Amino acid sequence: MMLDALLTPYTAVALVLLYYLVPYLSRWHYRDIPSPFPAAFTNFWLLYQCRRGRRYQAVHEAHEKYGTLVRIQPNHISVADDSAIQAIYGHGNGFLKSDYYDAFVSIRRGLFNTRDRAEHTRKRKTVAHTFSAKSIGQFEQYIHANLELFMSQWNRIADTQRNPRTGYASIDALNWFNYLAFDIIGDLAFGAPFGMLAKGKDIAEVRKSPDAPPMYAPAVEVLNRRGEVSGTLGCYPALIPFAKYLPDRFFRDGLEAVENLAGIAVARVAERLRPEVMANNTRVDLLARLMEGRDETGAKLGREELTAEALTQLIAGSDTTSNTSCAILYWVLRTPGVLEKLQKVLDEALPADVGVPTFAMVKEIPYLQWVIWETMRIHSTSALGLPRQIPPGSKPVVIAGHTFYAGDILSVPTYTIHRSKAIWGPDAEAFDPERWNPARLTDRQKAAFIPFSTGPRACVGRNVAEMELLCIVGTVFKNFEFRMEQDGPMETREGFLRKPLGLQVGLKRRVLA
C-alpha cells in the first residue's frame, strides 16, 4: 500500500521535474547566461538541432538574439568571443575533449576522439611524424596522379556531353569533388585509390573483419550518415547504447553507416597488409608512415590501432576537402570579378602546357591562397563549436567576463566567429578574397580564423589539406570554364561537418589564347 501511495501520477511528474531541474540548479553560476528554451534543462534541444542538420545555424541565431554567452545544454556554454579561442583551445590550459566525442568511437579510440590527455600525447607523438614536411612532400605524387585522372574525366565529359545550344556539359560538381577527395585519401591512407574517379561512381569495399567476405557500400553516403548520427548522439551520449532501438530510422541507419565506415578501413588495411603486397611495397604514404611510427616506449601501433588511425585519416581527409572544393567553386562563380581575376593570376604564374600544376607552382600565388582562405571563412566546413571540458580539480577560470568551474563545457562557434562583423567588418557576409591581403588583414582577424581549430588538438593534417586545395583549385580554374546552372544559394546540411548537398554547373574546356 505504501508503494502504491508513492507511485502516484504526481510523484511521477515530480521525478521528471527533478530529473531536469537538478542539472539546471547544479550550475547555479549559469543563472545569468541566457538560453533558448529548453536548452538549459535538457540536451534534447541541441540534439534536435543536430537531427535537423542545422546546429551551427541554431547556435548562431541564439547568439544573435542573446549575445556573447549562450547556454546550449545544461552544462555547456557557447562563447561567441574570439578572445576565448586561446583560453578554451590553446596550449597549456589543460581543457579536455568532452563526452561528445564518445559518439565518434567505432573500432577504438583514435587521435581525433581520444579524450585522455596522456593517451592523446602518446598518439600524437606516434602520428605527428606522418605529417612532417618531408612526408608531405612525398605525398604530392599521389595527389597529382589523381588530379590527372580527374582532369581527364572532366575533359571527357566536356567533349562528349556538351549541350550544342549552350556549349557546356551539365554536371553535379559535388559528386566529382567527392570522387577526387576519396581517391586521393584512399591513395594516401590505404595504398591505392578507391577507383571512384575511374568508375565515376561512389563505391567502396567493406569487410566486418580482415578475413570476412567483402561487401560494397557507397562510401560518401556512409561517411555523411556517420557524421550526422555521431554528431547528433554526441549531444546526448547517454542515448548511444539505446540508439538502435529508437523509432527514428535515422539512428539505425546511422549506426549501420558507422559500422560500414569502419569496415571500409578494415578492408583497405587488410589489403595493404597482405604479405605479397608488403613484400613489394615501396610506397611512402600515410599508412607506411603510420606503420613506422613509435611512441615514447618505442612501441609501434597494433593492427587495430593502426586501422583506427587510418580510419581517422579517411574521415578527416575526404569530405573536408570535397566540401571545401565545392564551396570554392560556388563562391567564385557567384561573386562578380573573382573568376576572371583568379584565372588571370593562374595564367600569369603557370606554364601554358601544364594541366595539373605542382605544389611548388601554386603555393606562392597569393590570390589563389586568398580565395581558399576566404571560402574557409565564409563557408566554414567545420562550423560548430568544438566542446571542451574544464578538468576535475581545476581552478575557476574567467572567460568572456564570466567565471567557470571544473566540469563546465565550453565551445567557440566557428561559423559565428567567422561571420562576426566586429571581427571582419560590416561586409562580413560578403565573399571578398582581397580581405586576406596583408595590407588589410588585422592581427585579430588572423587569430580568429580557425578552420582547422587551434592548440594541441588542432588538425594534424592541415598542411596536407592546404597542399591538396591549392593543387585542386589551380587545376580546376586553369583548365575549365563554368556557368552556374542552379538558382538560389548552395544548400548545405550539417553532420559533424557542414556539407553542400550538390552544385549544378555547366562545364567546358578552357581555351587559352
RODO-2510 file (C-alpha; in nm, 4 decimals, decimal comma):
residues 513
     n   res          X          Y          Z
     1     m     0,0000     0,0000     0,0000
     2     m     0,2829     0,2368     0,0872
     3     l     0,4489     0,1692    -0,2509
     4     d     0,1214     0,2358    -0,4337
     5     a     0,0902     0,5614    -0,2456
     6     l     0,4355     0,6680    -0,3532
     7     l     0,3863     0,5805    -0,7204
     8     t     0,1153     0,8343    -0,7903
     9     p     0,0944     1,0424    -1,1089
    10     y     0,2033     1,3422    -0,9040
    11     t     0,5146     1,1587    -0,7878
    12     a     0,5998     1,0647    -1,1456
    13     v     0,5649     1,4259    -1,2544
    14     a     0,7795     1,5374    -0,9618
    15     l     1,0523     1,2874    -1,0519
    16     v     1,0552     1,4071    -1,4130
    17     l     1,0787     1,7674    -1,2990
    18     l     1,3637     1,6817    -1,0628
    19     y     1,5445     1,4995    -1,3445
    20     y     1,5554     1,8195    -1,5461
    21     l     1,5784     2,0703    -1,2615
    22     v     1,8745     1,9164    -1,0798
    23     p     2,1220     1,9641    -1,3704
    24     y     1,9867     2,3168    -1,4145
    25     l     2,0223     2,4088    -1,0492
    26     s     2,3606     2,2379    -1,0105
    27     r     2,5038     2,5000    -1,2471
    28     w     2,3774     2,7963    -1,0487
    29     h     2,6675     3,0062    -1,1773
    30     y     2,4972     2,9911    -1,5198
    31     r     2,1873     3,1708    -1,3886
    32     d     2,2729     3,4960    -1,5665
    33     i     2,3505     3,3270    -1,9013
    34     p     2,0518     3,3265    -2,1399
    35     s     1,9372     3,0175    -2,3239
    36     p     1,6837     2,9133    -2,5865
    37     f     1,4121     2,7077    -2,4206
    38     p     1,4527     2,4281    -2,3146
    39     a     1,8317     2,4019    -2,3672
    40     a     1,9120     2,4989    -2,0083
    41     f     1,7182     2,1976    -1,8791
    42     t     1,7866     1,9214    -2,1310
    43     n     2,0252     1,8048    -2,4014
    44     f     1,7310     1,7435    -2,6315
    45     w     1,7287     2,0997    -2,7683
    46     l     2,0786     2,0676    -2,9137
    47     l     2,0148     1,7076    -3,0203
    48     y     1,7045     1,8237    -3,2069
    49     q     1,9007     2,0937    -3,3894
    50     c     2,1627     1,8365    -3,4915
    51     r     1,8970     1,5931    -3,6083
    52     r     1,7685     1,8697    -3,8375
    53     g     2,1208     1,9287    -3,9718
    54     r     2,1302     2,2901    -3,8549
    55     r     2,3173     2,3035    -3,5234
    56     y     2,5548     2,5735    -3,6454
    57     q     2,2641     2,7908    -3,7627
    58     a     2,0568     2,7448    -3,4466
    59     v     2,3517     2,8361    -3,2244
    60     h     2,4349     3,1341    -3,4473
    61     e     2,0754     3,2604    -3,4250
    62     a     2,0828     3,2148    -3,0462
    63     h     2,3946     3,4331    -3,0234
    64     e     2,2351     3,6973    -3,2443
    65     k     1,9356     3,7019    -3,0080
    66     y     2,1022     3,6613    -2,6667
    67     g     2,4600     3,7859    -2,7030
    68     t     2,8114     3,6545    -2,6408
    69     l     2,7306     3,3762    -2,3924
    70     v     2,4524     3,1269    -2,4616
    71     r     2,3649     2,8125    -2,2673
    72     i     2,3028     2,5463    -2,5298
    73     q     2,2964     2,2449    -2,2931
    74     p     2,2547     2,2167    -1,9157
    75     n     2,6346     2,2173    -1,8657
    76     h     2,7514     2,3637    -2,1992
    77     i     2,8079     2,7320    -2,2741
    78     s     2,8722     2,8585    -2,6275
    79     v     3,1088     3,1569    -2,6234
    80     a     3,0910     3,3822    -2,9323
    81     d     3,4062     3,5764    -2,8445
    82     d     3,7325     3,5426    -3,0355
    83     s     3,9294     3,6278    -2,7205
    84     a     3,8062     3,2938    -2,5800
    85     i     3,9675     3,0854    -2,8566
    86     q     4,3075     3,0564    -2,6910
    87     a     4,1552     3,0312    -2,3433
    88     i     3,9476     2,7276    -2,4445
    89     y     4,1575     2,5586    -2,7146
    90     g     4,5105     2,6901    -2,6638
    91     h     4,8206     2,5122    -2,5359
    92     g     4,8679     2,4834    -2,1628
    93     n     4,5106     2,5309    -2,0440
    94     g     4,4523     2,1579    -1,9840
    95     f     4,0961     2,1551    -2,1168
    96     l     3,9735     1,8114    -2,2284
    97     k     3,7504     1,6972    -2,5109
    98     s     3,4004     1,6424    -2,3730
    99     d     3,1943     1,3227    -2,3853
   100     y     3,0572     1,4496    -2,7190
   101     y     3,3485     1,2644    -2,8814
   102     d     3,2399     0,9278    -2,7384
   103     a     2,9845     0,9087    -3,0183
   104     f     3,2663     0,9028    -3,2776
   105     v     3,4404     0,5886    -3,1489
   106     s     3,3985     0,2779    -3,3645
   107     i     3,6997     0,0441    -3,3998
   108     r     3,8737     0,2014    -3,0987
   109     r     3,9730     0,5484    -2,9919
   110     g     4,1980     0,7285    -3,2374
   111     l     4,3775     1,0613    -3,2286
   112     f     4,0548     1,2516    -3,3018
   113     n     3,8270     1,1034    -3,0337
   114     t     4,0773     1,0250    -2,7562
   115     r     3,9802     1,2282    -2,4504
   116     d     4,2528     1,1247    -2,2086
   117     r     4,5372     1,3779    -2,2157
   118     a     4,8232     1,1299    -2,1691
   119     e     4,6833     0,8921    -2,4302
   120     h     4,6398     1,1769    -2,6763
   121     t     5,0014     1,2832    -2,6224
   122     r     5,1157     0,9255    -2,6923
   123     k     4,9088     0,9008    -3,0082
   124     r     5,0124     1,2417    -3,1352
   125     k     5,3819     1,1556    -3,0922
   126     t     5,3242     0,8363    -3,2875
   127     v     5,1284     1,0036    -3,5664
   128     a     5,2858     1,3505    -3,5882
   129     h     5,5891     1,2418    -3,7933
   130     t     5,3433     1,1244    -4,0582
   131     f     5,2765     1,4906    -4,1366
   132     s     5,6322     1,6188    -4,1303
   133     a     5,7474     1,8464    -4,4121
   134     k     5,9432     1,5590    -4,5654
   135     s     5,6467     1,3213    -4,5594
   136     i     5,4090     1,5784    -4,7061
   137     g     5,6458     1,6389    -4,9950
   138     q     5,6391     1,2666    -5,0722
   139     f     5,2572     1,2616    -5,0678
   140     e     5,2271     1,5027    -5,3600
   141     q     5,2804     1,2328    -5,6221
   142     y     4,9569     1,0622    -5,5157
   143     i     4,7604     1,3884    -5,5192
   144     h     4,8998     1,4702    -5,8629
   145     a     4,8150     1,1297    -6,0143
   146     n     4,4516     1,1507    -5,9043
   147     l     4,4205     1,5080    -6,0260
   148     e     4,5441     1,3956    -6,3688
   149     l     4,2614     1,1396    -6,3833
   150     f     4,0107     1,3934    -6,2516
   151     m     4,1052     1,6400    -6,5256
   152     s     4,0876     1,3739    -6,7980
   153     q     3,7377     1,2745    -6,6823
   154     w     3,6176     1,6357    -6,6891
   155     n     3,7743     1,6793    -7,0340
   156     r     3,5868     1,3685    -7,1496
   157     i     3,2575     1,4993    -7,0095
   158     a     3,3145     1,8425    -7,1629
   159     d     3,3780     1,6828    -7,5040
   160     t     3,1092     1,4128    -7,5081
   161     q     2,8226     1,5614    -7,3045
   162     r     2,8317     1,9171    -7,4322
   163     n     2,4983     2,0796    -7,4958
   164     p     2,5224     2,2165    -7,8540
   165     r     2,2997     2,5079    -7,7637
   166     t     2,4971     2,6312    -7,4627
   167     g     2,8405     2,4817    -7,5276
   168     y     2,8502     2,3478    -7,1706
   169     a     2,8131     1,9973    -7,0242
   170     s     2,5988     1,9815    -6,7106
   171     i     2,7427     1,8130    -6,4002
   172     d     2,6913     1,7986    -6,0257
   173     a     3,0367     1,9219    -5,9284
   174     l     2,9987     1,7943    -5,5711
   175     n     2,9906     1,4326    -5,6896
   176     w     3,3195     1,4707    -5,8756
   177     f     3,4879     1,6538    -5,5902
   178     n     3,3786     1,3659    -5,3662
   179     y     3,5293     1,1091    -5,6048
   180     l     3,8525     1,3069    -5,6226
   181     a     3,8868     1,3580    -5,2463
   182     f     3,8117     0,9932    -5,1644
   183     d     4,0527     0,8647    -5,4265
   184     i     4,3279     1,0936    -5,3012
   185     i     4,2811     0,9930    -4,9376
   186     g     4,2497     0,6275    -5,0415
   187     d     4,5833     0,6596    -5,2188
   188     l     4,7406     0,8400    -4,9239
   189     a     4,5929     0,6439    -4,6348
   190     f     4,5450     0,2938    -4,7746
   191     g     4,7889     0,2445    -5,0583
   192     a     4,5501     0,2740    -5,3544
   193     p     4,2601     0,4947    -5,4668
   194     f     3,9040     0,3715    -5,4260
   195     g     3,8540     0,3847    -5,8030
   196     m     3,5690     0,6342    -5,7845
   197     l     3,7184     0,8682    -6,0448
   198     a     3,7767     0,5843    -6,2887
   199     k     3,4222     0,4488    -6,2440
   200     g     3,2503     0,7849    -6,1984
   201     k     3,0726     0,6183    -5,9091
   202     d     3,0670     0,6190    -5,5288
   203     i     3,1542     0,2621    -5,4213
   204     a     3,3913     0,1006    -5,1708
   205     e     3,4671    -0,2450    -5,0368
   206     v     3,3552    -0,3199    -4,6791
   207     r     3,4768    -0,6024    -4,4522
   208     k     3,3479    -0,6598    -4,0999
   209     s     3,6813    -0,8242    -4,0134
   210     p     4,0083    -0,8714    -4,2068
   211     d     3,9041    -1,2250    -4,3117
   212     a     3,5348    -1,1578    -4,3700
   213     p     3,3898    -1,1759    -4,7216
   214     p     3,3714    -0,8407    -4,8991
   215     m     3,0573    -0,6327    -4,9294
   216     y     3,0161    -0,2996    -5,1062
   217     a     2,8699     0,0320    -4,9967
   218     p     2,8563     0,3948    -5,1158
   219     a     3,1420     0,5463    -4,9154
   220     v     3,0374     0,9111    -4,9483
   221     e     2,6853     0,8362    -4,8306
   222     v     2,8194     0,6184    -4,5485
   223     l     3,0506     0,8948    -4,4285
   224     n     2,7748     1,1555    -4,4426
   225     r     2,5326     0,9390    -4,2434
   226     r     2,8016     0,8537    -3,9911
   227     g     2,8786     1,2223    -3,9369
   228     e     2,5128     1,3066    -3,8903
   229     v     2,4324     1,0307    -3,6406
   230     s     2,7537     1,0701    -3,4421
   231     g     2,7163     1,4471    -3,4297
   232     t     2,3596     1,4040    -3,3056
   233     l     2,4262     1,1329    -3,0457
   234     g     2,7283     1,3287    -2,9250
   235     c     2,4823     1,5841    -2,7881
   236     y     2,3327     1,3165    -2,5617
   237     p     2,5907     1,0354    -2,5156
   238     a     2,3649     0,8534    -2,2664
   239     l     2,1459     0,7593    -2,5649
   240     i     2,4251     0,5769    -2,7506
   241     p     2,3523     0,2273    -2,6062
   242     f     1,9823     0,2655    -2,6902
   243     a     2,0065     0,4437    -3,0251
   244     k     1,9360     0,1357    -3,2387
   245     y     1,6027     0,0896    -3,0584
   246     l     1,4783     0,4427    -3,1220
   247     p     1,1791     0,4625    -3,3599
   248     d     1,3503     0,7187    -3,5845
   249     r     1,5295     0,5191    -3,8591
   250     f     1,7871     0,7974    -3,8766
   251     f     1,9635     0,6378    -3,5794
   252     r     1,9576     0,2755    -3,7008
   253     d     2,0713     0,3734    -4,0484
   254     g     2,3382     0,5961    -3,8997
   255     l     2,4754     0,3246    -3,6729
   256     e     2,4895     0,0903    -3,9709
   257     a     2,6892     0,3592    -4,1507
   258     v     2,9301     0,3755    -3,8539
   259     e     2,9924     0,0017    -3,8903
   260     n     3,0295     0,0231    -4,2681
   261     l     3,2752     0,3095    -4,2460
   262     a     3,4887     0,1096    -4,0048
   263     g     3,4535    -0,1853    -4,2428
   264     i     3,5958     0,0236    -4,5279
   265     a     3,9081     0,0901    -4,3217
   266     v     3,9314    -0,2763    -4,2193
   267     a     3,9103    -0,3876    -4,5833
   268     r     4,1708    -0,1421    -4,7082
   269     v     4,4204    -0,2097    -4,4282
   270     a     4,3744    -0,5858    -4,4764
   271     e     4,4568    -0,5488    -4,8451
   272     r     4,7588    -0,3327    -4,7762
   273     l     4,8977    -0,5711    -4,5126
   274     r     4,8778    -0,8828    -4,7276
   275     p     5,2292    -1,0400    -4,7283
   276     e     5,2614    -1,0296    -5,1069
   277     v     5,1685    -0,6611    -5,1083
   278     m     5,4037    -0,5739    -4,8241
   279     a     5,6915    -0,7658    -4,9841
   280     n     5,6860    -0,5394    -5,2892
   281     n     5,5796    -0,2180    -5,1199
   282     t     5,7886     0,0921    -5,1830
   283     r     5,5179     0,3498    -5,1130
   284     v     5,5756     0,6473    -4,8848
   285     d     5,2131     0,7199    -4,7994
   286     l     5,0244     0,7817    -4,4756
   287     l     4,9830     0,4138    -4,3917
   288     a     5,3533     0,3494    -4,4429
   289     r     5,4324     0,6393    -4,2115
   290     l     5,1810     0,5178    -3,9518
   291     m     5,3399     0,1720    -3,9587
   292     e     5,6788     0,3315    -3,8904
   293     g     5,5515     0,5397    -3,6003
   294     r     5,6620     0,4650    -3,2447
   295     d     5,5602     0,6097    -2,9104
   296     e     5,7976     0,7157    -2,6329
   297     t     5,8476     0,3500    -2,5302
   298     g     5,9435     0,2503    -2,8831
   299     a     5,6198     0,0572    -2,9374
   300     k     5,4516     0,0556    -3,2776
   301     l     5,0795     0,0779    -3,3443
   302     g     4,8998    -0,2564    -3,3241
   303     r     4,6793    -0,3630    -3,6137
   304     e     4,3568    -0,2440    -3,4555
   305     e     4,5065     0,0901    -3,3550
   306     l     4,6663     0,1230    -3,6984
   307     t     4,3262     0,0662    -3,8596
   308     a     4,1625     0,3201    -3,6253
   309     e     4,4190     0,5852    -3,7144
   310     a     4,3870     0,5094    -4,0860
   311     l     4,0100     0,5472    -4,0450
   312     t     4,0682     0,8839    -3,8783
   313     q     4,2699     0,9963    -4,1807
   314     l     3,9972     0,8742    -4,4169
   315     i     3,7335     1,0736    -4,2287
   316     a     3,9458     1,3842    -4,1816
   317     g     4,0830     1,3939    -4,5356
   318     s     3,7831     1,3123    -4,7545
   319     d     3,4672     1,5200    -4,7308
   320     t     3,6529     1,8095    -4,5675
   321     t     3,8414     1,8512    -4,8956
   322     s     3,5458     1,7822    -5,1243
   323     n     3,3108     2,0123    -4,9304
   324     t     3,5608     2,2964    -4,9382
   325     s     3,6404     2,2436    -5,3084
   326     c     3,2697     2,2562    -5,3901
   327     a     3,2205     2,5689    -5,1797
   328     i     3,5160     2,7366    -5,3527
   329     l     3,3604     2,6750    -5,6942
   330     y     3,0241     2,8079    -5,5741
   331     w     3,1596     3,1293    -5,4222
   332     v     3,3962     3,2004    -5,7110
   333     l     3,1149     3,1620    -5,9648
   334     r     2,8590     3,3675    -5,7749
   335     t     3,0906     3,6594    -5,6899
   336     p     3,1444     3,9067    -5,9772
   337     g     3,5049     3,9551    -6,0817
   338     v     3,6610     3,6736    -5,8779
   339     l     3,6706     3,4087    -6,1529
   340     e     3,8304     3,6442    -6,4017
   341     k     4,0973     3,7588    -6,1571
   342     l     4,1717     3,4059    -6,0387
   343     q     4,2191     3,2776    -6,3935
   344     k     4,4339     3,5788    -6,4801
   345     v     4,6771     3,5155    -6,1935
   346     l     4,6878     3,1443    -6,2762
   347     d     4,7653     3,2181    -6,6423
   348     e     5,0456     3,4514    -6,5386
   349     a     5,2007     3,2071    -6,2918
   350     l     5,1604     2,8690    -6,4631
   351     p     5,3103     2,7402    -6,7895
   352     a     5,0501     2,7123    -7,0649
   353     d     5,1325     2,3464    -7,1327
   354     v     5,0873     2,2365    -6,7687
   355     g     4,7496     2,0810    -6,6921
   356     v     4,7970     1,9807    -6,3282
   357     p     5,0349     2,2218    -6,1560
   358     t     5,2774     2,1072    -5,8887
   359     f     5,2542     2,2383    -5,5360
   360     a     5,5700     2,4424    -5,5969
   361     m     5,3962     2,6183    -5,8865
   362     v     5,0881     2,7241    -5,6896
   363     k     5,1998     2,7743    -5,3308
   364     e     5,3296     3,1263    -5,3948
   365     i     5,0224     3,2629    -5,5778
   366     p     4,8724     3,4997    -5,3184
   367     y     4,5291     3,5498    -5,4760
   368     l     4,4793     3,1724    -5,5096
   369     q     4,5514     3,1306    -5,1395
   370     w     4,3213     3,4218    -5,0539
   371     v     4,0329     3,2575    -5,2431
   372     i     4,0795     2,9364    -5,0435
   373     w     4,1048     3,1150    -4,7081
   374     e     3,8022     3,3323    -4,7793
   375     t     3,5964     3,0234    -4,8661
   376     m     3,7058     2,8534    -4,5444
   377     r     3,5949     3,1625    -4,3573
   378     i     3,2556     3,2198    -4,5145
   379     h     3,1640     2,8545    -4,5685
   380     s     3,3243     2,7072    -4,2512
   381     t     3,3127     2,3357    -4,3295
   382     s     3,3747     2,2795    -3,9581
   383     a     3,1057     2,5215    -3,8432
   384     l     3,0113     2,4054    -3,4952
   385     g     3,1778     2,4918    -3,1662
   386     l     3,4030     2,2018    -3,0667
   387     p     3,3226     2,1270    -2,6984
   388     r     3,5956     2,1329    -2,4336
   389     q     3,5551     2,0478    -2,0645
   390     i     3,7335     2,2075    -1,7697
   391     p     3,9086     1,9115    -1,5997
   392     p     3,8231     1,7901    -1,2490
   393     g     4,0232     1,9669    -0,9832
   394     s     4,0881     2,2735    -1,1967
   395     k     4,0778     2,6226    -1,0526
   396     p     3,7982     2,8519    -1,1697
   397     v     3,8689     3,0313    -1,4969
   398     v     3,7323     3,3619    -1,6233
   399     i     3,6321     3,3625    -1,9913
   400     a     3,4426     3,6433    -2,1634
   401     g     3,3920     3,8071    -1,8253
   402     h     3,2274     3,5040    -1,6647
   403     t     3,3672     3,2571    -1,4109
   404     f     3,3551     2,8877    -1,4973
   405     y     3,4370     2,5818    -1,2878
   406     a     3,5575     2,2218    -1,3176
   407     g     3,3139     2,0128    -1,5223
   408     d     3,1808     2,3039    -1,7252
   409     i     3,1802     2,2547    -2,1030
   410     l     3,2683     2,5481    -2,3283
   411     s     3,2909     2,5972    -2,7022
   412     v     3,3528     2,8754    -2,9544
   413     p     3,1153     2,8527    -3,2561
   414     t     3,3333     2,8711    -3,5670
   415     y     3,0544     2,9811    -3,8020
   416     t     2,9593     3,2719    -3,5759
   417     i     3,3200     3,3842    -3,5237
   418     h     3,3949     3,3648    -3,8970
   419     r     3,0952     3,5878    -3,9761
   420     s     3,1310     3,8351    -3,6919
   421     k     3,1019     4,1943    -3,8107
   422     a     3,3002     4,3052    -3,5054
   423     i     3,5959     4,0999    -3,6318
   424     w     3,5620     4,1043    -4,0124
   425     g     3,3896     4,4364    -4,0652
   426     p     3,0436     4,5361    -4,1917
   427     d     3,0950     4,3254    -4,5076
   428     a     3,1499     4,0023    -4,3099
   429     e     2,8718     3,8291    -4,5067
   430     a     3,0394     3,9124    -4,8400
   431     f     3,2890     3,6899    -5,0207
   432     d     3,5967     3,9065    -5,0643
   433     p     3,9341     3,7343    -5,1188
   434     e     4,1044     4,0753    -5,1045
   435     r     4,0396     4,0929    -4,7306
   436     w     4,3331     3,8498    -4,6963
   437     n     4,5751     4,0994    -4,8475
   438     p     4,8371     4,1515    -4,5730
   439     a     4,7885     4,5265    -4,6109
   440     r     4,4246     4,4851    -4,4981
   441     l     4,4378     4,1813    -4,2678
   442     t     4,4471     4,2565    -3,8961
   443     d     4,6121     4,0526    -3,6206
   444     r     4,2702     3,9987    -3,4675
   445     q     4,1372     3,8506    -3,7905
   446     k     4,4346     3,6178    -3,8233
   447     a     4,3823     3,4905    -3,4677
   448     a     4,0052     3,4488    -3,5207
   449     f     4,0464     3,2331    -3,8328
   450     i     4,0145     2,8734    -3,7065
   451     p     3,9090     2,6382    -3,9907
   452     f     4,1447     2,3696    -3,8539
   453     s     4,0807     2,4563    -3,4878
   454     t     4,3869     2,5539    -3,2841
   455     g     4,6057     2,4371    -2,9985
   456     p     4,7157     2,0799    -2,9117
   457     r     4,4005     1,9226    -3,0584
   458     a     4,4147     2,1085    -3,3897
   459     c     4,4049     1,9145    -3,7174
   460     v     4,7424     1,7428    -3,7693
   461     g     4,6750     1,7115    -4,1427
   462     r     4,6408     2,0834    -4,2089
   463     n     4,9475     2,1036    -4,4334
   464     v     4,8300     1,8122    -4,6495
   465     a     4,4831     1,9671    -4,6804
   466     e     4,6236     2,3028    -4,7861
   467     m     4,8521     2,1396    -5,0439
   468     e     4,5567     1,9446    -5,1845
   469     l     4,3347     2,2506    -5,2103
   470     l     4,5985     2,4644    -5,3787
   471     c     4,6601     2,1946    -5,6410
   472     i     4,2880     2,1217    -5,6894
   473     v     4,1842     2,4851    -5,7264
   474     g     4,4802     2,5602    -5,9537
   475     t     4,3871     2,2664    -6,1778
   476     v     4,0134     2,3369    -6,1896
   477     f     4,0254     2,7053    -6,2773
   478     k     4,3235     2,6885    -6,5110
   479     n     4,1634     2,4262    -6,7325
   480     f     3,7877     2,4829    -6,7275
   481     e     3,5157     2,7411    -6,7766
   482     f     3,1938     2,7230    -6,5762
   483     r     2,8484     2,8676    -6,5528
   484     m     2,6036     2,8354    -6,2652
   485     e     2,3042     2,6182    -6,3507
   486     q     2,1079     2,6377    -6,0289
   487     d     1,9075     2,9169    -5,8726
   488     g     1,9413     3,0352    -5,5174
   489     p     2,2098     2,9607    -5,2590
   490     m     2,4018     2,6349    -5,2314
   491     e     2,2070     2,4235    -4,9834
   492     t     2,4002     2,2594    -4,7003
   493     r     2,3367     2,0150    -4,4186
   494     e     2,5435     1,9703    -4,1063
   495     g     2,6574     1,6407    -3,9596
   496     f     2,9884     1,6822    -3,7843
   497     l     3,0810     1,8959    -4,0844
   498     r     2,8699     2,1384    -4,2853
   499     k     2,8450     1,9874    -4,6311
   500     p     2,6924     2,1062    -4,9590
   501     l     2,4053     1,8950    -5,0925
   502     g     2,5033     1,9480    -5,4561
   503     l     2,6200     2,2066    -5,7084
   504     q     2,4869     2,2020    -6,0629
   505     v     2,7209     2,3796    -6,3022
   506     g     2,7934     2,3936    -6,6709
   507     l     3,1440     2,2792    -6,7651
   508     k     3,3572     2,3242    -7,0748
   509     r     3,7240     2,3202    -7,1636
   510     r     3,9014     2,6492    -7,1317
   511     v     4,0690     2,7711    -7,4468
   512     l     4,3862     2,9661    -7,3726
   513     a     4,4903     3,2383    -7,6128
***
